[in-house]
Structures are given as C-alpha cells and as structure tokens.
Amino acid sequence: MNALSRFRSWLGSVEFAVTATAVAAALALGLLASTRVAVEEDVFAVVLLAGVSVPNVYTDSWEAVVDTRLAGVAWTLVACVLAVACYLLVSMGVRSVAGEPVGTVVGLVGTWLGGLLASRALTD
C-alpha cells in the first residue's frame, strides 16, 4: 500500500474523525477559555489537553471500543469537555494552595495522566 492510499484510508477512519474533532474542539474551548479564565497559561493547557491528549487517550485505549466515525465524534466531544473541566477544577484547587505555576503544571500533568489511567481502567 503506497503513502497516498494509506492517507486516503486514514481520512475515512475513526481516528481521523477523533483527531479533527479534537482540534476543532480545542480551538473553540481555547477561545472560550481566553475570555473566561484569568490565568493565561490555562488557555494553553486547555488547547493542549483537548487537542493533543484526547486523541492520545483514544489511540491508547478506545480505538477498539469506538468503531464508527459518529461515535468517535461524540466520544471526542465528551472527552474534551471532561478533560477541560477536570483540568480547571484541579488547577484552581492546587493554585489556591500552592500558587500559580504549580497549579497549572499539576492540573495539566494530572489531568493527562489521570485520563490515560482512567481510560485504561474503563476499557480493560
């Protein structure tokens, strides 16, 4: 199979639907966060979590479970909202105790790793 046919196959796959939806959701959530949150780093973390970690979690644990493009889009939208909500809760909680940079880092890393662990627990 040559590169062009592999690319065409990927464009019709669930993985592409998840990735494209995650990027669009990341941009929308980042725009929303830029108008609603006071800390600039939160916008970066929101975009990174929704646009990168959600497709990563999908390919790590959900690829065999979510098998249609429509289900992939729905799964991605729910996962993006959950990831961003979890990040905002964790980062704000840690920030109130430990300060600014620690809240952002713990929120980002904790949400990403927590999402991976939770998805593995749900799909095993």
Protein Blocks (a to p, Z undefined) as FASTA:
>chain_A
ZZklmmmmmmmpmklmmmmmmmmmmmmmmmmmmmmpmblklmmmmmmmmmmmmmmmmmmm
mmmmmmcfklmmmmmmmmmmmmmmmmmmmmmmmmmmnomklmmmmmmmmmmmmmmmmmmm
mmZZ
